[in-house]
C-alpha cells in the first residue's frame, strides 16, 4: 500500500513523505502534515492524497476557504479558487467539486463514480458528513475557523477543537493562529503553552510554536516558568536549543535566568549546550547569585573543547564576577581533562582578570594540575610577565609550580624569566 503526501504553495515545494510499503494484511495509517503560509500572501494551493487497504482520499484546493458556523458546509472561497474532495471506499467513489468564480460565487458539483449527480440533497449531505474528517486531517480554513471559535467561545473553545485534531502538524497550524489572536491575557497564554506541551508530540512543531510567543511575555515570572517547563519537555537538543535562543533574545529577570539554566542543563548534546551557554553569556547579565549554578551547568559538558569555549566566553565577558568566585572558578577549570584546553583557559583567565597577590598564588596552584611540561612552562612564562615580582608569596608559588616540570629544558626557560 502506498501513502503519499504532497503540498505546494505559491510554487514552493514542501516536505514529500517517502513512499511506504507494508504487507497486504496490514492497514496503513498516515497523517497529513502540510505547511501553510501565514504571511501577507493569501493564495494557497494544497494537495493531499491518502491510500490504505480499503479506501483512498484526495483533497485539492486553491485560495482562502471558510466554513459555515455549524461546520457542515463551505461558506466561501476566495475568487478564482476551488475545493475538490473525493473518497473511494471498496471501489465506490464519491466526489464534490466547489469552484469560485471571479465574483466569489460558488458552483457545486457532485459525482458518484464518474457520473455527475444532482448536488441537492445527497451531495450536500455527503459533504456535511465528510467535513469533520477534512478539518481533522488538514489545516483548510484554519485561520477563519480559529477566529470564529475564539470570538464565540474564547480559548477554551479553540483548545477543544484542537483536541479533536489527529495530526501534530494540523494542531500546530491551529495553535499558531490561536497565538496570533489579539488581547491574549498572560493566564490564557500560560494555558495555551501547557496545551502545546501536552498535545503536540512533534519536537519540531512544539519548538516552532514556542518560538511564536513574544519575548515581552517572558517578563512575567509565572509565565516564564510555564514556558521554560515546556522547553524542557522538548526531547530534541537541536529544537530545544532553538527555543532557548529565542528566549535569550529578551532580557531575563533572575527567575527566568535560573529556569533557563535548568533547561540548558537538560540538553544532552555538548555542542548545543555550549552554543546556548555562549549565547546566554553574551546576551544576558550573569546574576552573582547564579554564578555557581552556571559553573555547574558548564561542568556538565563532557567535551573539553566545548567546555573550554564556554569558560573562555565567561572569563572574557564577565570579568567583574571572576574576582568574587575566583577559587571556585579555578577548581572547576582544573577538572578539564585536556592539558591543551585547560592551559588555554588558564591563560585566558590570566589575561582578562586583574589578579591580586592571593589570586596569583591560587592561579599558580591551578597550573600544577597541567601535566604537560610544555603547556605548564608556557603558562608560567606568561605569568612572569605580569605577576608582582616583589611579592615573596607569589615568587614562592611560581617556583613551587616550576618544580613540577620534569623537563630540564622547560624548567630552565621558566626560571630564566625570574631574572
C-alpha positions in Angstrom: 0.0 0.0 0.0 1.2 3.5 -0.6 0.7 6.7 1.3 1.8 9.8 -0.4 1.5 13.4 0.7 2.4 16.3 -1.4 1.9 20.0 -0.9 2.6 23.1 -2.9 2.1 26.8 -2.0 2.8 29.6 -4.4 5.2 27.4 -6.3 7.1 26.5 -3.1 7.8 22.8 -2.6 7.1 21.3 0.8 8.0 18.1 2.6 7.4 15.0 0.5 6.9 11.8 2.5 8.8 8.8 1.2 6.7 6.1 -0.3 5.9 3.4 2.3 5.2 -0.2 1.6 3.5 -2.7 4.0 2.1 -6.2 3.8 -1.3 -6.5 2.2 -2.9 -7.7 5.5 -1.7 -4.7 7.5 -3.7 -1.4 7.3 -1.7 1.7 6.6 -2.3 4.7 8.8 -0.9 8.1 7.8 -1.2 11.7 8.8 -1.1 14.8 6.8 1.5 17.5 7.5 1.2 20.4 5.1 2.9 23.8 5.6 0.5 26.7 5.2 1.8 30.2 4.6 0.8 32.7 7.3 2.3 35.7 5.6 0.5 38.5 3.8 0.4 36.4 0.6 -3.0 34.8 0.9 -3.1 32.5 -2.1 -2.8 28.8 -1.2 -2.6 25.7 -3.2 -2.8 22.3 -1.5 -2.9 18.7 -2.4 -3.5 15.7 -0.1 -3.6 12.0 -1.1 -4.1 9.1 1.3 -4.4 5.4 0.3 -4.8 2.4 2.5 -6.1 -1.1 2.1 -9.8 -0.3 1.6 -10.1 3.4 0.9 -8.4 6.5 -0.6 -9.0 10.2 0.0 -8.0 13.1 -2.2 -8.2 16.8 -1.4 -7.2 19.7 -3.6 -7.9 23.3 -3.0 -6.7 26.7 -4.0 -7.5 30.0 -2.3 -9.0 31.0 1.0 -11.7 28.8 2.3 -14.2 29.5 5.1 -16.7 27.0 6.7 -20.2 27.7 7.9 -20.7 28.2 11.6 -22.0 24.7 12.0 -19.0 23.4 10.0 -21.2 21.3 7.7 -20.6 23.3 4.6 -18.2 25.6 2.8 -19.4 29.2 3.2 -16.9 30.9 0.8 -13.9 30.5 -1.3 -11.8 33.5 -2.5 -12.5 34.4 -6.2 -10.9 32.0 -8.6 -10.3 29.4 -6.0 -11.7 25.9 -5.7 -12.2 22.9 -3.4 -12.2 19.3 -4.6 -12.8 16.4 -2.3 -13.1 12.7 -3.2 -13.3 9.5 -1.3 -13.2 5.9 -2.5 -14.3 3.0 -0.3 -14.1 -0.5 -1.6 -14.1 0.8 -5.2 -17.1 3.2 -4.7 -16.0 6.7 -5.4 -17.8 10.0 -4.4 -16.6 13.5 -5.0 -17.6 17.1 -4.5 -16.2 20.0 -6.5 -16.8 23.6 -5.5 -15.5 26.4 -7.7 -15.5 30.1 -7.0 -15.8 32.5 -10.0 -14.3 35.9 -10.3 -17.1 37.3 -8.1 -16.7 34.7 -5.4 -20.0 32.9 -6.4 -19.8 29.2 -5.8 -20.6 26.4 -8.2 -21.1 23.0 -6.7 -21.0 19.6 -8.4 -21.4 16.1 -7.0 -20.1 12.8 -8.5 -20.9 9.2 -7.8 -18.3 7.1 -9.6 -17.8 9.0 -12.9 -21.4 10.2 -13.1 -22.4 13.7 -12.2 -25.4 13.6 -9.9 -27.6 16.5 -8.5 -25.9 18.2 -5.7 -29.1 18.6 -3.6 -29.7 16.9 -1.3 -27.3 13.9 -1.4 -24.1 15.8 -2.3 -24.7 18.4 0.4 -25.4 15.7 3.0 -22.3 13.7 2.0 -20.1 16.7 2.2 -21.5 17.6 5.6 -20.7 14.1 6.8 -17.2 14.3 5.4 -16.1 17.7 6.6 -15.2 16.7 10.1 -12.6 14.3 8.6 -11.3 17.1 6.3 -11.0 19.5 9.3 -9.3 16.9 11.4 -6.6 16.0 8.8 -5.9 19.3 7.2 -5.4 23.0 8.0 -8.0 24.1 5.5 -9.9 27.1 6.7 -8.0 27.1 10.0 -7.4 30.8 10.2 -11.0 31.8 9.8 -12.2 28.9 11.9 -9.9 29.9 14.8 -11.1 33.5 14.6 -14.7 32.4 14.7 -14.4 29.9 17.5 -12.3 32.3 19.6 -14.9 35.1 19.1 -17.7 32.8 20.2 -16.1 30.6 22.9 -12.7 32.0 23.7 -9.5 30.0 24.0 -11.3 27.0 25.6 -13.4 26.6 22.5 -10.4 26.7 20.2 -8.5 24.3 22.5 -11.4 21.9 22.5 -11.4 22.0 18.6 -7.7 21.4 18.6 -8.0 18.4 20.8 -10.1 16.6 18.2 -7.4 17.0 15.5 -5.2 14.0 15.0 -2.2 15.4 13.2 0.6 17.3 15.1 1.1 19.4 12.1 -2.5 20.4 11.8 -2.7 21.0 15.6 0.4 23.3 15.1 -1.4 25.3 12.5 -4.4 25.9 14.8 -2.2 26.7 17.8 -0.3 29.1 15.6 -3.4 31.0 14.7 -4.6 31.0 18.3 -1.3 32.6 19.4 -2.0 35.4 16.9 -5.3 36.4 18.5 -5.2 40.0 19.9 -5.6 40.6 23.6 -4.4 37.2 24.9 -4.0 37.5 28.7 -1.0 36.0 30.4 -3.1 33.4 32.1 -4.6 32.4 28.7 -1.2 32.3 27.2 0.0 30.1 30.0 -2.9 27.7 29.3 -2.1 27.6 25.6 1.6 26.8 26.3 0.6 24.0 28.6 -1.7 22.6 25.9 1.0 22.8 23.3 3.3 20.9 25.7 0.6 18.2 26.3 -1.0 17.9 22.9 1.9 18.3 20.4 4.3 15.4 20.3 6.5 16.6 17.5 9.5 18.4 18.8 9.8 20.4 15.6 6.2 21.6 15.8 6.4 22.3 19.5 9.6 24.3 19.0 8.1 26.3 16.2 5.1 27.2 18.3 7.0 28.2 21.4 9.1 30.5 19.2 5.9 32.3 18.2 5.5 33.5 21.8 6.7 37.1 22.1 9.6 37.7 24.4 7.7 40.5 26.0 5.5 38.0 27.8 8.6 36.4 29.4 9.0 39.3 31.8 6.2 37.6 33.8 7.9 35.2 36.2 4.9 32.7 36.4 4.5 32.7 32.6 8.3 32.3 32.1 8.3 29.2 34.4 5.5 27.7 32.4 7.2 28.4 29.1 10.6 27.0 30.2 9.0 23.9 31.6 7.5 23.4 28.1 11.0 23.9 26.7 12.5 21.3 29.0 9.8 18.9 27.6 11.3 19.0 24.1 13.4 15.9 23.5 15.4 17.1 20.6 18.5 19.0 21.7 18.5 20.9 18.4 14.9 22.1 18.7 15.3 22.9 22.4 18.4 25.0 21.7 16.5 26.9 19.0 13.7 27.8 21.5 16.3 28.8 24.2 18.0 31.0 21.7 14.6 32.7 21.1 14.2 33.1 24.9 17.7 34.7 25.2 16.7 37.5 22.8 14.8 39.0 25.7 16.4 40.4 28.8 15.6 37.8 31.6 14.9 38.5 35.2 16.7 36.4 37.8 13.9 33.8 37.9 14.0 33.5 34.1 17.8 33.2 34.2 17.8 30.3 36.6 15.0 28.5 34.8 16.8 28.9 31.5 19.9 27.4 33.1 17.8 24.4 34.2 16.6 24.0 30.6 20.2 24.3 29.3 21.3 21.6 31.7 18.7 19.2 30.2 20.5 19.4 26.8 22.5 16.3 26.2 24.5 17.5 23.2 27.7 19.2 24.2 27.7 21.2 21.1 24.1 22.6 21.6 24.7 23.1 25.3 27.9 25.0 24.6 26.2 27.1 21.9 23.3 28.1 24.1 25.5 28.9 27.2 27.8 31.0 25.0 24.8 33.0 23.7 23.5 33.3 27.2 26.8 34.8 28.5 26.9 37.2 25.5 23.3 38.5 25.7 22.4 38.2 29.4 23.7 39.7 32.6 25.1 37.0 34.9 23.5 37.4 38.3 26.1 37.0 41.1 23.8 34.6 42.9 23.7 32.2 40.0 27.4 32.1 39.2 27.8 28.7 41.0 24.8 27.3 39.1 26.3 28.5 35.8 29.6 26.7 36.6 27.7 23.6 37.5 26.0 23.6 34.1 29.3 24.3 32.3 30.9 21.4 34.2 28.2 19.1 32.8 29.7 19.5 29.3 31.7 16.3 28.6 33.7 17.7 25.7 36.8 19.6 26.9 36.8 21.6 23.7 33.2 22.8 24.2 33.6 23.3 27.9 36.7 25.4 27.3 34.8 27.5 24.8 32.2 28.4 27.4 34.8 29.1 30.1 36.7 31.4 27.8 33.5 33.3 26.9 32.6 33.5 30.6 36.1 34.8 31.5 36.3 37.4 28.7 32.7 38.8 29.0 32.1 38.7 32.8 35.5 39.8 34.4 33.8 41.6 37.3 32.3 38.4 38.5 35.6 36.5 38.4 37.2 38.1 41.5 34.3 37.1 43.7 34.3 33.5 42.7 37.9 33.0 41.7 38.7 29.9 43.8 35.5 28.1 42.6 36.3 29.0 39.0 39.9 27.7 39.3 38.6 24.5 40.9 36.3 23.9 38.0 38.9 24.7 35.4 41.4 22.2 36.9 38.8 19.4 36.2 39.2 19.8 32.5 41.0 16.7 31.3 42.8 18.0 28.2 46.0 19.8 29.1 45.7 21.9 26.0 42.2 23.1 26.8 43.0 23.6 30.5 46.1 25.6 29.7 44.2 27.7 27.1 41.5 28.5 29.7 44.0 29.4 32.5 45.8 31.6 30.0 42.6 33.4 29.2 41.9 33.9 32.9 45.3 35.4 33.5 44.9 37.7 30.5 41.4 39.0 31.4 41.4 39.1 35.2 43.2 41.7 37.3 44.7 39.2 39.8 45.6 40.1 43.4 48.6 38.7 45.2 46.4 35.9 46.7 44.9 35.1 43.4 48.2 34.8 41.7 49.2 32.2 44.3 45.9 30.4 43.7 46.4 30.5 40.0 50.0 29.0 40.3 48.4 26.2 42.3 46.0 25.5 39.4 48.9 25.4 36.9 50.3 22.4 38.7 47.3 20.4 37.5 48.5 20.8 34.0 50.5 17.6 33.2 52.2 18.7 30.0 55.6 20.3 30.7 55.3 22.4 27.6 51.9 23.8 28.4 52.8 24.3 32.1 56.0 26.1 31.1 54.1 28.3 28.6 51.7 29.4 31.4 54.3 30.2 33.9 56.3 32.2 31.4 53.1 34.2 30.6 52.6 34.8 34.3 56.2 36.0 34.8 55.4 39.0 32.5 52.6 40.3 34.7 53.0 39.0 38.2 54.3 41.2 41.0 57.9 40.0 41.4 58.3 42.0 44.7 55.8 39.7 46.4 57.5 36.8 48.1 54.4 34.6 48.3 53.9 35.0 44.5 57.6 34.1 43.8 57.4 31.1 46.1 54.2 29.9 44.4 55.9 30.4 41.0 59.0 28.4 42.0 56.8 25.6 43.5 54.9 25.3 40.3 58.1 25.3 38.2 59.5 22.4 40.3 56.6 20.2 39.0 58.1 20.4 35.5 60.1 17.3 34.6 61.8 18.6 31.5 65.1 20.4 32.4 64.8 22.4 29.2 61.3 23.7 30.0 62.3 24.3 33.7 65.3 26.4 32.8 63.2 28.6 30.4 60.6 29.2 33.2 63.3 30.0 35.8 65.2 32.3 33.5 62.1 34.5 33.4 62.6 35.4 37.0 65.8 37.3 36.3 
